[in-house]
Amino acid sequence: MAEASEAAALETGRRLFLQECRFVAGAAEHDRLPEPTLPEVAFAGRSNVGKSSLINALTGRHALARISQTPGRTRQINFFDLGGALMLVDLPGYGYARASKHMVENWTVLMLDYLRGRPSLRRVCVLIDARHGIKPTDREVFALLDEAAVVYQAVLTKADKTTAGALARLIADMAGELAGHPAAHPELAATSARTGAGIETLRAALAALAAGAAP
């Protein structure tokens, strides 16, 4: 029974992410945010953690979200409508020290306004590079989301670039740390945009949010 339920969830996720995914809006200021008409899942993470690569892998597109080797290139909140069922939200990367102080302050205020006051936001996927683990800037984001009571899920990226043993230890350590955070989702996801590992499972979890079946 459990296997049948899991298979059905995976198929629902596959079907959802086969739908057209189109760019809706890019907002560099709070008053430019589009109206919250769909359930939203936001992707946050340190600069160059692989947000664009993950979004492209989930949607099966090669250039939906721009990929850059230069950290700090995403300078606005970008919204993508997935089949009229779910809005994927690409947030500016945080923790990029080489950006100007004024620019960092603007990005921070914009993200805080979005995260604290978006009624349609169902979950924030906080991306963590599997090679490096949780950094102090990630913990600051965890604390912010705990305070705002916004559910967030830790998603490891670039899982193919570490060993199986190191990945297992990292997942165990992160699960222990996140257990003390009230807004953290209990399930961690380990993904690789290059190999496709973990992508189907994450699609299924996000599809459940689109259907209103999970917090």
C-alpha positions in Angstrom: 0.0 0.0 0.0 2.8 2.4 0.9 4.6 1.6 -2.3 1.5 2.3 -4.4 1.0 5.6 -2.6 4.7 6.6 -3.2 4.4 5.6 -6.9 1.2 7.7 -7.2 3.0 10.7 -5.7 5.9 10.3 -8.0 3.6 10.1 -11.0 1.7 13.2 -9.8 5.0 15.1 -9.5 6.2 13.9 -12.9 2.9 15.0 -14.6 3.0 18.4 -12.9 6.5 19.2 -13.9 5.8 18.2 -17.5 3.5 21.2 -17.7 4.5 24.5 -19.3 6.6 26.6 -17.0 6.8 30.2 -18.0 8.4 33.3 -16.6 5.8 35.6 -15.0 7.6 38.5 -13.4 10.9 39.7 -11.9 10.6 42.0 -8.9 13.5 44.1 -7.6 11.1 46.1 -5.3 8.3 45.0 -3.0 5.6 46.9 -4.9 6.6 45.0 -8.1 5.7 41.6 -6.6 2.9 39.9 -8.6 -0.4 39.2 -7.0 -0.4 35.9 -5.0 -2.7 33.9 -7.1 -1.1 30.4 -6.8 0.5 28.4 -4.1 4.2 29.3 -4.1 7.4 27.4 -3.4 10.5 29.6 -3.0 14.1 28.6 -3.5 16.7 30.2 -1.3 20.4 29.6 -0.8 23.9 31.0 -0.7 25.2 32.5 -4.0 26.3 29.8 -6.4 24.7 27.0 -4.5 22.9 25.8 -7.6 19.4 27.3 -7.4 19.1 27.9 -11.1 20.4 24.4 -11.9 17.9 22.8 -9.6 15.0 24.7 -10.9 16.0 23.8 -14.5 16.4 20.1 -13.5 12.9 20.1 -11.8 11.2 21.5 -14.8 13.2 19.7 -17.4 14.3 22.9 -19.0 17.9 23.9 -19.8 17.5 27.6 -19.6 14.4 28.5 -17.7 16.4 29.9 -14.8 19.7 31.5 -15.8 22.8 29.7 -14.7 25.9 31.7 -14.0 29.4 30.9 -12.7 29.4 34.4 -11.2 27.9 34.5 -7.7 25.3 37.2 -7.0 23.9 37.4 -10.6 20.2 36.9 -9.5 19.4 40.4 -8.3 15.6 40.1 -8.2 12.9 37.7 -7.2 11.8 35.7 -10.3 8.4 34.1 -10.5 7.7 31.1 -12.8 4.1 29.7 -13.3 4.1 25.9 -13.5 1.0 24.8 -15.3 -1.3 27.2 -13.6 -0.9 25.1 -10.5 2.2 26.2 -8.7 4.5 29.3 -8.7 8.2 28.6 -8.4 10.0 31.5 -6.9 13.8 32.0 -7.4 15.2 34.3 -4.6 18.5 36.2 -4.9 21.4 34.3 -3.5 22.6 35.4 0.0 26.1 35.6 1.5 27.9 37.0 -1.5 30.6 39.2 0.1 31.8 40.9 -3.1 28.4 42.6 -3.8 28.2 46.2 -2.7 26.8 46.9 0.8 23.9 48.9 -0.7 23.0 46.0 -3.0 23.1 43.4 -0.3 20.9 45.6 1.9 18.4 46.0 -0.9 18.3 42.3 -1.6 17.9 41.5 2.1 15.0 43.9 2.7 13.3 42.6 -0.4 13.6 39.0 0.6 12.5 39.7 4.2 9.4 41.5 3.0 8.6 38.6 0.7 9.2 35.8 3.2 7.4 37.5 6.1 4.3 38.7 4.2 3.5 36.3 1.4 0.2 34.6 2.1 0.5 32.2 -0.8 4.0 30.9 0.3 3.7 27.2 1.1 7.4 26.3 1.6 10.9 27.6 1.2 13.5 25.2 -0.1 16.8 26.3 1.5 19.5 24.9 -0.7 22.8 23.7 0.9 25.9 22.7 -1.0 26.5 19.0 -0.1 30.2 19.6 -0.3 30.2 22.3 2.4 27.2 21.8 4.6 25.4 24.4 6.7 27.1 27.8 6.9 26.4 30.7 9.4 24.4 32.6 6.7 22.2 29.5 6.3 21.6 29.5 10.1 20.6 33.1 9.9 18.0 32.2 7.3 16.7 29.3 9.4 16.2 31.7 12.3 14.4 34.2 10.2 12.0 31.5 8.8 11.5 30.1 12.3 10.5 33.6 13.5 8.2 34.1 10.6 6.7 30.6 11.0 7.4 29.8 7.3 7.9 26.1 6.7 11.2 25.4 5.1 12.9 22.3 3.8 16.7 21.8 3.5 17.6 20.6 0.1 21.2 19.4 -0.6 22.6 20.3 -4.0 25.5 18.8 -5.9 25.2 15.5 -4.0 27.1 13.8 -6.8 30.2 15.8 -5.9 30.8 14.1 -2.5 31.1 10.5 -1.4 28.2 8.4 -0.3 29.6 8.1 3.2 30.2 11.8 3.6 26.7 12.5 2.3 25.1 10.2 4.8 27.0 11.8 7.7 26.0 15.2 6.5 22.4 14.3 6.3 22.4 12.8 9.8 24.2 15.9 11.2 21.8 18.3 9.5 18.7 16.3 10.6 19.9 16.5 14.2 20.5 20.3 13.9 17.2 21.0 12.1 15.2 19.0 14.7 15.5 21.9 17.0 14.0 24.4 14.6 10.2 24.8 14.8 9.6 25.7 11.2 11.9 23.1 9.6 10.4 20.3 7.6 11.5 17.0 9.0 12.5 15.5 5.6 15.8 16.5 4.0 16.3 16.2 0.2 19.6 15.3 -1.4 19.7 16.2 -5.1 22.0 16.4 -8.1 21.0 18.5 -11.1 23.7 16.7 -13.1 22.7 13.1 -12.5 19.0 13.7 -11.6 19.3 12.1 -8.2 16.6 13.1 -5.8 14.8 15.2 -8.4 11.7 12.9 -8.8 11.2 12.8 -5.0 11.4 16.5 -4.7 9.0 17.0 -7.6 6.5 14.7 -5.7 6.8 16.8 -2.5 6.2 20.0 -4.3 3.3 18.6 -6.3 1.7 17.7 -3.0 2.0 21.4 -2.0 0.3 22.4 -5.2 -2.6 20.1 -4.4 -2.8 21.4 -0.9 -2.0 18.0 0.5 1.0 19.0 2.7 2.1 21.9 4.9 
